[in-house]
Amino acid sequence: MDPQVEYPGPALPRPLVQPAVDDAGVISSELEAEMKRLAWSKGDFRFIPYGAFWADMIYATARVHPGAYTFYAHSPEVHGESAFVIDARRTRLGFDVEGPPVPLFNDAKSFAKIEIDFHGSFVIENRPDLLVRLAYWEAKNDDFRILVGHGRDLISPLFPSSLNYSFGYFGGNIGYRRAQFRYERYFRPSDSCLIELQGSLNQNIMRDFSAVSGVVREPGGWPVVQGRLGFVLGDRDGGIGPATLGVSGHVGETGFDFLTTGPPPLNLPPENDLRVRTWSLNADMRIPITDRLGVKGEFFTGSNLSTFYGGIDQGVSLATRTAIRSTGGWIDLWYDITPRLRTHVGWGIDDPNNNDLLFGRTYNQFIYWNAVFEVTEKLVSGFEVCVWKTNYQDLRAGLIPDADLQPRTPGNSVVLQWSVRYNF
């Protein structure tokens, strides 16, 4: 449950087999070797299964959204009662596929991956649906990587080591997964420096107004463009490991047809083919200080970030039909008490611009501490205490700046979580 650093290219391989590896998971070398022994072949292809049975027991002193994991805390004026949840939908299944070399790409090695969990759309909690997390093909060698399919965003590639399934989304951690065409190029000016140039074209996803009648969401006329410049500095083959630094960003647009008149007091008329720009500028870093101690974190600023899990799930204002700006980030300090016991403490914020919102959530913060213990090579258990605070404003704030408006009571919740994961 500690983050895994992925170094590019076969010379610095990220593990091909990642059983039960979450967006911020790890796997022991012994378990990786065992998974490879379970592989089978068909012609030039080798199939390697992996997965995990994963369950959480969660108690929240006040309601959080959506419940089995946390995006933000509800105001007590809406939901002030406590909640208890037992959930196993993050159980995961996947296949890694090793394919033949690709002559067109200088005999670069080819791979594919598909991974699912059970957090798709559902009606009731004990009847979950499948969620495709990853489904892509890639080719790579020492100098480049090509990826086509459904994969993680380039921007803000790290994750806070919270046990929460959402890993701080809408609380300062932006970047998710989507269909893409990606190209990466690697340069090694010295043995202690690796430079990564990464770019991708991505499907545009619209999260806003999914339940609002009279609003039709539609993709824009061009893809979301993402890019990142990264540096891996230090010894990559041993010791405490290298430091990683990166800057990244994206630009794109979301599209809407507003078929009815907008809400008061502006009462904007119907409008077809409205395009709203989405963009971000981001920084990421991971620095091991000793062989046991290290720090990592990210910073972001941008607008219309709901599709990237920023802005506390608010990208476009329904009243003004303009983008909502937001700034935030997170930091995580880890310490390995023993080779099998590690602990993390972290903090994250997502702070949308109050003048842009005109409704809802204005500030979101989470602070967490956890301890994770590897009971065996396959059985991992962890406990976490996470404190969430979410501020709200009157729905008309910003539209009527001089009015005597009363903000909604902030949401505050302490979330206690016990997580058990059995890898296979």
N, C-alpha and C positions, 0 to 999 in steps of 0.2 A: 504493500500500500504506500510505498515511497515512490517518488517520481523516477521514471526511467529516462535517462538521457539518450537521445538517438543521434549518434554520429553518422554522417552520410557516407555512402560509398562502401564497397566491399573491404577496402583497406581499414576502415573504421566501422565494422558492421554493427548495426542494431540487430538484436536477436531476431531471427526469423520466426522462431516459435515463441508465442507469447500467451501461454495458457492463463486465463483469468486475469490478464493484465488489464486494469482499468485505464481510463485516460491518465491516471496518475499512479499506475501500479508497477510492481516489480516482480521478478521471477528469479528464483535461485538457479544457479548453473546446473545443479543436480536434477531439478525438475525439468529444465530445458532438455537435458540429455535423455531423460526418460521419455519425454514426449516424442523425441525424434525416433526412439525405438518403436513407437506405436504407428509410425508412418507406413503407408503402402504405396506401391507404384503402379502406374498404368502407362505403358509406352515410355515416352520421355518425361512424364510428369510424376512428381512425388507429392502425395497428399499427407498432411500432418494435422491431425485433429487436436483441439485444445478447448478448454472451457473451465467453468467454475460453478458450483452451487453456492449461492450467495444470499444471505438473509440478514436483515437489520431489525432491531427492536428499538423503537424511538419514542421518547416522551418529550413533549413540548409544553412548557408552562402556559403558553398562549398559542392560539392557532397560527400556523404558518401556511404559506401557499407554495405548492399544492397540497402538501401533507406528508407523503412518504419521503420526500426530500424538500429542501427549502430554497425558494427564490427570494422571498421577503416575508416579513411579519405583518399580519393583519392589524388594522386599528381595532382597539377594543370596542369602538362604536359599531363595528361590523361583526367581529368574532373575538371575544375576549376570553373564552373558556379554554381549558387545557385540552390536550389530545394525546392519545396513545396509539401507536401504529406498529404492527408487525408486517414486514413486507419482504418478499423473495423475488420480485420481478427483475432485479438486476442480475439474476442468474444468466450466465453467458455461454454461448457456444460459437465455435469458429473453426475454420480450416485455413491453413497456410498451404500454398501450392508452389512448389519449385518446378519451373519449366525449363525448356532447352534454351541455349544461347540464341540471341537474335543477330543474324549476320548483318542485317542492315545497320545495326548500331554497334559495329565493331565487336560482335560476339558478346555483347553485354549480357549478364545473367538476367533471366526473367523470373518474376514472381507474381503471385496473385493472393488475395486475401478476401475472405468474407466472414463477417462477424455479426451476430445478432444478440439482442437481449429481449426482455419481455415488457418494456416500458412503452409500447405503442399505445394507440388509442384503445380505450376499454370502457365498458359500461359500469361494471362493478369490479372491485379489487381482486376477487378470486377468479376472474375470467379475463386474464390479460391478453393483449395482442402482441405480435412480433414487432420489433423495431430493428431495421437494418442500420447498424452502426457504421460498418465499413464494408465496401465491396469495390475493389479496384485491382487493376493490373499495373505492374511496373517493370521497367528494365533499368539496370544500373551497372556502373563499373567504377573505377577509381576516380573518374573525372566528371560524371554526370549521372542524373537520374531523371527518368520520364515516368509519370504516373497519370493514368486515365481511370476515372471512376469516381466513386463516392468515398471521400477521404476527409481528413482534418484540414482546417484552414491553415494557411501559411502564417497569418498574422497571430501575434501573441501565442506562441506555441507551447508555453509552459502551463503547469497546473498547480494550484495550492494543494497541499497534502491533507485536505479535509476528508473525513470519512463520508461526508455528504455526497450522494449520487450526483448532484449538480456541480460539485467542485467550485462553488463561488460564482456561478453564473448569475447575472444581474446584481452581483455584489462586488464587482471589480474585476472579475475574470471574463474577458471577452474572447471570441473565437469559438467556432463550433465545427460542424461537419456539413459538407455539401458536395454535389457533383462537380467535377473539375477536370481540366487538362493542365498538368503541371510540368514545369521543367526546372531542374536545378543544376547548377554548375559549381565545381569545387576547384579551388586553387590552394596550393601549398607552398607559400614563399619560403618556409623554413620548417624544420621538424617540430617546432613548438607553435606553429600558427597555421590554422586552416581557415580559409575564407569561403563562405557560402553565398552564392547569388541564386535567389529563388524567385520564380514568378509563376502565376497561374491565372487561368480564365475560369470563372465560376458561375454556376447557375444562381440567379437572383431569387431569393426567398422572401416572401412578404408575411410577416407575423401580425401586423396591425389590422384591426377591424375584422377579425375572423368571425365575430359574432354580431357584427353591426349590420342591420338590414339597410339596403339602399346603397351599399358600397361594394363594388366589384374590384377585387385585387387582380393585377395582371403583371406579367414580367415586362421589363423595359426592352428597348431595342438593341441593347448591347450588354455583354456579360460584365459581372463584377470582376475587376482587375485587382489582384493582390500581388504584393512583392515584399521581399525581405532580404536584408543584408546582414549576415551573421558572421561571428568570429568565434573560433574555438582556440583558446590560448592556454598553452602549458602542455604537460606530458599527457598524451592520450593513451599510453600503453601501460600505465601503472601508477603507483603512488596515490595521491589523493584525487587524481583526476583533473581534467582541465576546467578552466572557467569558460563559460559561454556568454556572449553578449550579442544582442541583435537589435536592429531597428526595422520596423515594418509598417505597412500601410495598405489601404485599399480605397477604391473609388468605384461607384456604381450608381444605380438608380432603382427606385421602386415605383410601380405604376398603379393608378387607381382610377376607377370611374365612379364619380359621386352622382347617383341617380336622383337624389332628393335634396331638398334644401337643408343646409347645415344647422347645427344647434344655435340657440340664442347666446349672446346678444348680436353676433355678427350676421347670422342667418344667410350664409353664403349660398349663392344659387347653385343648381346642379352643374357639374363640370365633367367632361369626358377627357380621357387620356392625360390626366395630370401626372407629371413625373417629378419625383422628389429625390434629390441627391443624397447618397449615403457615402460617408468617408470616415477614415480614421488615421491617426498617426500613433505609433506604439513603440515601446521599448521593453526589452526583456533581458534578464540577467540571471545566471546561476553560478555561484562562487563557492566552491568548497574551501573551507578555512583550514581544517585539519582532516585527518582520515575519518573523523567522527562528526565534525561540526561543519555546518555550511548554511548559506542563505541564498534565497532566490526570490524573484518577484517580477512584476510587470507594471507598466503604466500605460494608460490610453487616454486619448482625447479625440472627439469626433462628433458626428451628428447622424441622426436616423440610424441608430445602432441596434434596434430591437432584434433584427435578424442575426446579429452577431452576439446576442445575449448581453447587450449593454442598455443603458438608459432605463434600468429597472423595468424592462419589457414595454417601453414607450418609445416609438420611433418617429411618428408623425402625429401632430395635433389634429384631432377631428374638427375642432372649432375653427382653426386658422388654415389647416391643410398645409402646414409648413413643418420642416424638420425640427426635431428636438435635439439640442446639443447636450453632451454629457462628458464628464471627465472622471477618472478614477484609477484604481489599480489595487494591487495586493502585495504583501510581503510574507515570507514564510521562513522560519528559522528551524533547522532540524538538528537533532543530536542522537547519535547511536549509542545508547547506554551499554548494550552488549551487541554481539553479532546478530542476535535474534530479537532484541528489544530496542525499539526506536521511538522517539517522541518528536512531535512538531507543535509549534505555536505560531499562529498567524493572524493577520488582520487584513481586511479588504473593504473598500468603499466604492460606491457608484453614485455620482452626484450630478443628476441632470440640472440643467439651467432652469431655475424657477420661472423666469420670464417666458420660457418657451412652452412650458407644460400646459398651463391653463386647466389642468385637472390632475388629480391623483398624487402619485408618489414623487417626492422631491429629494429624498436622500435615503440610501441604504447602506448599512454597515454590518459586518460580521467579524467576531473575534473568536478564535477557537484554540483549544489545546487537546491533543490526543496522545495516546500511547498505543502502539501496535506490537503484538507479540507473535512470532512465528512458533506455534506450538510444535509443529513438525514441518518438513519440507513442503507439505501439501496443505496443511491446516493453519490458517492465519486468523487471528482475532484482534479486535481493537475496540477501544472505548474513547468517546469524544464528548467534550463539553463545548458548545458553541452558543454564543450570545448574539442575537440579531436585533437590530433597531432599524425601523423604517419610518421616516417622516412623511406626512401628507399635508396638502394644502387644500383650501376651498376650491371647488371646481371652477369658480369664476376668476380666481386670482390671475393677474396678468391682463385679463380683458378689462377689469375694472380696478386699476392699481390704487386709486384713492379711496376705494370703498372700505368700510369697516367690516372686514371679513375675518371669520374665526377659523383657524386651521383645524383640521381633524386631529384627534388625539394620536400621538405617535404609537406605532406598534412595537412592543418589546416582548421577546420570547427567549427563554433559555432552553436549548434543545440538547437532550442527553441521548446519545446513540451508542448502542453496542452492535458491532458488525462481526459476522462470522463468514469466512470464505474457505471453501474446500476446493482446491485446484485439481484438475485432472487433465 
